[in-house]
Amino acid sequence: MMRRSRLSMLTAVVAAAAVTGCGESNKYVAPPPPKVTVATPVQKPITRFFEATGNAVAVNSANLVARVQGYLQDIKYQDGDQVKRGAPLFVIEPEPYQLKAEQMKAAQAGAEASLKQLEADYQRQVDLASRQVASKATLDQALAARDGGKAKVEQAEVDTRTAEINFGYTTVSAPFDGVVTARQVSVGELVGAGTSPTVLATIVQLDPIWVNFTVGEQDVLRIRAQLAKQGIKPGELRGKVSVEIGLQSEQGYPHKGTLDYAAPMVDPSTGTLAARGVFENGNRALLPGFFVRVRVPMPAEDTPELLLPDTALGSDQGGRYVLVVNADNIVEQRKVTTGPLADGLRVIATGLKPEDRVVVGGLVRAIPGQKVDPQTQSASAAPAAAK
């Protein structure tokens, strides 16, 4: 009996020890906080840009018309030629107008000869009247004849000049450097007849070229304020403000020009201000009618901007936000407002401080209100880390 009692006690002790050992091995141990990558915002002055859509227009474009009537005698260019100012393009039969000009010159010479005779007669009557040989009436008649002769000479000079101008119109020349479109008439065709002028072709200047765009009222106020800091007055904008453009098929804004014009008033119906840039276009990359992307760089602000990689930003119904790790390593959600991209980073306009630690990597492990193990790195390297 004693032996059985000792055996039972031993068994109970072993069982108790076993139970105690199992309880210690199943005790819950909390996992370590998840590791996330954090970075403070990059701080540096940036150049902001005003962006818009514009369209290219020719600096000069004119229809070449027949200003006198006649048969088209010659066409002195090939369709699409680049021509210089003053180059002859069309010839309308010049002989009738040349003869008319010569006829007016002859009539002018006759009027001048008659005036000489009338002047001599008048001087003769003046001399006779001074010696009381000729009457006052005779002197007055000589004076009137002399003055009539002067009027005829003046009229003859006008007629001669008019005939010469019409003779000059028989050659239609380029009014400026440009490209001439396909002709709209043929040799031997009667032009200049009828109530409306006959359009022979159109000439378009392609270099330089204009780009028209509009600026919203708020942007106008902001741009004027920044230009005022540089000492540039609204009436001194021409040639002092850079304008960059890019075609729809191009990357970036490869074409550089300057602001050429800004309207003196805002259109009340649209709330926008008309503006225009001018660009060199020697290679004809820009054609009138093209739609282009416009960018106007503005001076960098004196206060450095805060920048983060786009990968650190989230969005919900309330807008954009970032996840910030506070001093206790607890994740917080922070609402922010964003600005443009600059050097691959997004400008954070409001909602962030320079010393804030923003989660830029491991975002799926960063839960607001939970503790994390932050690993610091540079914000500029965050996009690569996010991959």
Secondary structure in CASP SS format (residue, H / E / C, confidence):
PFRMAT SS
TARGET T0000
AUTHOR 0000-0000-0000
METHOD secondary structure of the structure
MODEL  1
M C 1.00
M H 1.00
R H 1.00
R H 1.00
S H 1.00
R H 1.00
L H 1.00
S H 1.00
M H 1.00
L H 1.00
T H 1.00
A H 1.00
V H 1.00
V H 1.00
A H 1.00
A H 1.00
A H 1.00
A H 1.00
V H 1.00
T H 1.00
G H 1.00
C H 1.00
G H 1.00
E H 1.00
S H 1.00
N C 1.00
K C 1.00
Y C 1.00
V C 1.00
A C 1.00
P C 1.00
P C 1.00
P C 1.00
P C 1.00
K E 1.00
V E 1.00
T E 1.00
V E 1.00
A E 1.00
T C 1.00
P C 1.00
V E 1.00
Q E 1.00
K E 1.00
P C 1.00
I C 1.00
T C 1.00
R C 1.00
F E 1.00
F E 1.00
E E 1.00
A E 1.00
T E 1.00
G E 1.00
N E 1.00
A E 1.00
V E 1.00
A E 1.00
V C 1.00
N C 1.00
S E 1.00
A E 1.00
N E 1.00
L E 1.00
V E 1.00
A E 1.00
R C 1.00
V C 1.00
Q C 1.00
G E 1.00
Y E 1.00
L E 1.00
Q E 1.00
D E 1.00
I E 1.00
K C 1.00
Y C 1.00
Q C 1.00
D C 1.00
G C 1.00
D C 1.00
Q E 1.00
V E 1.00
K C 1.00
R C 1.00
G C 1.00
A C 1.00
P E 1.00
L E 1.00
F E 1.00
V E 1.00
I E 1.00
E C 1.00
P C 1.00
E H 1.00
P H 1.00
Y H 1.00
Q H 1.00
L H 1.00
K H 1.00
A H 1.00
E H 1.00
Q H 1.00
M H 1.00
K H 1.00
A H 1.00
A H 1.00
Q H 1.00
A H 1.00
G H 1.00
A H 1.00
E H 1.00
A H 1.00
S H 1.00
L H 1.00
K H 1.00
Q H 1.00
L H 1.00
E H 1.00
A H 1.00
D H 1.00
Y H 1.00
Q H 1.00
R H 1.00
Q H 1.00
V H 1.00
D H 1.00
L H 1.00
A H 1.00
S H 1.00
R C 1.00
Q C 1.00
V C 1.00
A C 1.00
S C 1.00
K H 1.00
A H 1.00
T H 1.00
L H 1.00
D H 1.00
Q H 1.00
A H 1.00
L H 1.00
A H 1.00
A H 1.00
R H 1.00
D H 1.00
G H 1.00
G H 1.00
K H 1.00
A H 1.00
K H 1.00
V H 1.00
E H 1.00
Q H 1.00
A H 1.00
E H 1.00
V H 1.00
D H 1.00
T H 1.00
R H 1.00
T H 1.00
A H 1.00
E H 1.00
I H 1.00
N H 1.00
F H 1.00
G H 1.00
Y C 1.00
T C 1.00
T E 1.00
V E 1.00
S E 1.00
A C 1.00
P C 1.00
F C 1.00
D C 1.00
G E 1.00
V E 1.00
V E 1.00
T C 1.00
A C 1.00
R C 1.00
Q C 1.00
V C 1.00
S C 1.00
V C 1.00
G C 1.00
E C 1.00
L E 1.00
V E 1.00
G C 1.00
A C 1.00
G C 1.00
T C 1.00
S C 1.00
P C 1.00
T E 1.00
V E 1.00
L E 1.00
A E 1.00
T E 1.00
I E 1.00
V E 1.00
Q C 1.00
L C 1.00
D C 1.00
P C 1.00
I E 1.00
W E 1.00
V E 1.00
N E 1.00
F E 1.00
T E 1.00
V E 1.00
G E 1.00
E H 1.00
Q H 1.00
D H 1.00
V H 1.00
L H 1.00
R H 1.00
I H 1.00
R H 1.00
A H 1.00
Q H 1.00
L H 1.00
A H 1.00
K H 1.00
Q C 1.00
G C 1.00
I C 1.00
K C 1.00
P H 1.00
G H 1.00
E H 1.00
L C 1.00
R C 1.00
G C 1.00
K C 1.00
V C 1.00
S E 1.00
V E 1.00
E E 1.00
I E 1.00
G E 1.00
L E 1.00
Q C 1.00
S C 1.00
E C 1.00
Q C 1.00
G C 1.00
Y C 1.00
P C 1.00
H E 1.00
K E 1.00
G E 1.00
T E 1.00
L E 1.00
D E 1.00
Y E 1.00
A E 1.00
A C 1.00
P C 1.00
M C 1.00
V C 1.00
D E 1.00
P C 1.00
S C 1.00
T C 1.00
G C 1.00
T E 1.00
L E 1.00
A E 1.00
A E 1.00
R E 1.00
G E 1.00
V E 1.00
F E 1.00
E C 1.00
N C 1.00
G C 1.00
N C 1.00
R C 1.00
A C 1.00
L C 1.00
L C 1.00
P C 1.00
G C 1.00
F C 1.00
F E 1.00
V E 1.00
R E 1.00
V E 1.00
R E 1.00
V E 1.00
P E 1.00
M C 1.00
P C 1.00
A C 1.00
E C 1.00
D C 1.00
T C 1.00
P C 1.00
E E 1.00
L E 1.00
L E 1.00
L E 1.00
P C 1.00
D H 1.00
T H 1.00
A H 1.00
L C 1.00
G E 1.00
S E 1.00
D E 1.00
Q C 1.00
G C 1.00
G E 1.00
R E 1.00
Y E 1.00
V E 1.00
L E 1.00
V E 1.00
V E 1.00
N C 1.00
A C 1.00
D C 1.00
N C 1.00
I E 1.00
V E 1.00
E E 1.00
Q E 1.00
R E 1.00
K E 1.00
V C 1.00
T E 1.00
T E 1.00
G E 1.00
P E 1.00
L E 1.00
A E 1.00
D C 1.00
G C 1.00
L E 1.00
R E 1.00
V E 1.00
I E 1.00
A E 1.00
T E 1.00
G C 1.00
L C 1.00
K C 1.00
P C 1.00
E C 1.00
D C 1.00
R E 1.00
V E 1.00
V E 1.00
V E 1.00
G E 1.00
G C 1.00
L H 1.00
V H 1.00
R H 1.00
A C 1.00
I C 1.00
P C 1.00
G C 1.00
Q C 1.00
K E 1.00
V C 1.00
D E 1.00
P E 1.00
Q E 1.00
T E 1.00
Q C 1.00
S C 1.00
A H 1.00
S H 1.00
A H 1.00
A H 1.00
P H 1.00
A H 1.00
A H 1.00
A H 1.00
K C 1.00
END
